[in-house]
Amino acid sequence: MTLTELCKELRNWFEKAKYFGTFRIVNGEIDLSELVADGSLQVGQYFRICDSVFNDGVYQYPASDLVDEVFEGAVWAMAVPPTVIAMQTEINNWLADEDVQKALASPYQSESFGGYSYTKASGGSNDSGEGITWQKKFKSQLNQWRKIR
């Protein structure tokens, strides 16, 4: 799960400054020298690209894996708290766990035979039966950063 997906789920982009204009990406790198010069963006800081054809999303400065293009759009300097980055790592570790993947992939909600019984976690009594997701599993941690529209 990417930081772009996490910020979208939170409806929180942790924006500090927004810059609008024409941006050029050449050899996989975006020219953000104006943001660096005015102190809005530093090495290691996250930023968001908006209204690009190929590169919409969150990146860490300096990004060198972008698709070359020229676009009219926006770049947002972000201030993502370290706890949010740690939460992303925790979620990705949970998603990568073999037992979790088996449970998520299983078509069975419950089964029993002999003395064995198993029920897949559903995330709530009103759940549609699709099982637990990272959004449900980490809901209480996510809520402290979630913005209400």
C-alpha positions as CSV (number, residue, x, y, z in Angstrom):
1,M,0.0,0.0,0.0
2,T,1.5,3.3,-1.1
3,L,1.6,6.6,0.7
4,T,-0.7,7.9,-2.0
5,E,-3.3,5.3,-1.2
6,L,-3.0,6.0,2.6
7,C,-3.4,9.7,2.2
8,K,-6.4,9.2,-0.1
9,E,-8.0,6.9,2.5
10,L,-7.3,9.5,5.2
11,R,-8.5,12.3,2.9
12,N,-5.5,14.1,4.4
13,W,-2.6,15.1,2.2
14,F,-0.7,16.9,5.0
15,E,-0.1,19.9,2.6
16,K,2.1,22.8,3.7
17,A,2.2,24.7,0.4
18,K,0.6,24.4,-3.0
19,Y,2.3,25.5,-6.2
20,F,0.4,25.8,-9.5
21,G,1.9,26.1,-13.0
22,T,3.7,24.3,-15.7
23,F,6.0,21.5,-14.5
24,R,8.6,19.6,-16.5
25,I,9.7,16.1,-15.9
26,V,12.9,15.3,-17.8
27,N,15.0,12.1,-17.3
28,G,12.6,11.0,-14.6
29,E,13.2,14.1,-12.4
30,I,10.8,17.0,-11.8
31,D,12.3,20.5,-11.6
32,L,11.2,21.8,-8.1
33,S,14.1,24.2,-7.7
34,E,11.7,27.1,-6.9
35,L,10.2,25.2,-4.0
36,V,13.6,24.2,-2.7
37,A,14.9,27.8,-3.1
38,D,12.0,29.3,-1.0
39,G,12.4,26.6,1.7
40,S,9.1,24.9,1.0
41,L,10.7,21.6,0.0
42,Q,13.7,19.8,1.4
43,V,15.5,16.6,0.6
44,G,13.6,13.7,2.1
45,Q,10.3,15.6,2.2
46,Y,7.2,14.2,0.6
47,F,5.4,16.1,-2.2
48,R,2.2,15.4,-4.2
49,I,1.8,15.8,-7.9
50,C,-1.7,16.7,-9.1
51,D,-3.2,17.0,-12.6
52,S,-0.4,15.1,-14.4
53,V,-1.1,12.6,-17.1
54,F,1.4,10.0,-15.9
55,N,2.7,10.9,-12.4
56,D,-0.2,11.9,-10.1
57,G,0.7,10.7,-6.6
58,V,3.0,11.2,-3.6
59,Y,6.8,11.1,-3.9
60,Q,9.8,11.8,-1.8
61,Y,12.1,14.5,-2.9
62,P,14.2,14.1,-5.0
63,A,12.2,11.7,-7.0
64,S,14.0,10.1,-9.9
65,D,11.6,7.5,-11.2
66,L,8.9,9.7,-12.8
67,V,7.6,9.4,-16.4
68,D,8.8,12.3,-18.6
69,E,6.2,14.9,-19.4
70,V,5.2,18.5,-19.3
71,F,2.0,19.2,-17.5
72,E,-0.1,22.1,-16.2
73,G,-1.0,21.3,-12.7
74,A,0.1,21.5,-9.1
75,V,2.8,20.3,-6.7
76,W,2.0,20.3,-3.0
77,A,4.8,20.3,-0.4
78,M,3.7,17.9,2.4
79,A,4.6,17.5,6.0
80,V,3.8,13.8,6.7
81,P,4.2,13.0,10.4
82,P,6.7,10.2,11.1
83,T,3.9,8.2,12.9
84,V,1.9,8.1,9.6
85,I,5.0,6.7,7.8
86,A,5.4,4.2,10.6
87,M,1.7,3.3,10.3
88,Q,2.1,2.7,6.5
89,T,5.0,0.3,7.3
90,E,2.9,-1.5,9.9
91,I,0.0,-1.9,7.4
92,N,2.4,-3.1,4.7
93,N,3.9,-5.7,7.1
94,W,0.4,-6.9,8.0
95,L,-0.6,-7.1,4.3
96,A,2.7,-9.1,3.5
97,D,2.1,-11.6,6.3
98,E,1.5,-15.1,4.7
99,D,-1.2,-16.1,7.2
100,V,-3.1,-12.8,6.6
101,Q,-2.9,-13.3,2.8
102,K,-4.2,-16.9,3.1
103,A,-7.1,-15.7,5.3
104,L,-7.9,-12.8,2.9
105,A,-7.8,-15.1,-0.1
106,S,-9.9,-17.8,1.4
107,P,-13.4,-18.0,0.0
108,Y,-14.7,-19.4,3.3
109,Q,-16.2,-17.3,6.0
110,S,-16.4,-20.2,8.4
111,E,-15.9,-23.9,8.5
112,S,-16.0,-26.7,11.1
113,F,-15.3,-30.4,11.1
114,G,-14.3,-32.7,13.9
115,G,-13.3,-30.7,16.9
116,Y,-12.1,-27.8,14.7
117,S,-14.0,-24.6,14.0
118,Y,-12.9,-21.5,12.1
119,T,-14.6,-18.1,11.4
120,K,-13.0,-15.4,9.3
121,A,-13.0,-12.0,10.9
122,S,-15.6,-9.8,9.2
123,G,-14.9,-6.4,10.8
124,G,-18.4,-6.0,12.2
125,S,-21.9,-7.4,12.4
126,N,-23.2,-5.2,9.5
127,D,-20.3,-6.3,7.2
128,S,-21.1,-7.6,3.7
129,G,-19.1,-10.7,4.4
130,E,-16.1,-9.7,2.4
131,G,-13.7,-10.1,5.3
132,I,-11.4,-7.7,7.0
133,T,-9.4,-5.1,5.1
134,W,-6.4,-3.0,6.1
135,Q,-8.9,-0.1,6.4
136,K,-10.9,-2.0,9.0
137,K,-7.9,-3.6,10.8
138,F,-6.2,-0.2,11.3
139,K,-9.4,2.0,11.6
140,S,-8.7,3.3,15.1
141,Q,-5.1,4.3,14.2
142,L,-6.2,5.8,10.9
143,N,-9.0,7.9,12.5
144,Q,-6.7,10.2,14.4
145,W,-5.3,11.5,11.0
146,R,-8.6,11.3,9.0
147,K,-10.1,14.5,7.7
148,I,-13.8,14.9,7.5
149,R,-15.0,16.4,4.2
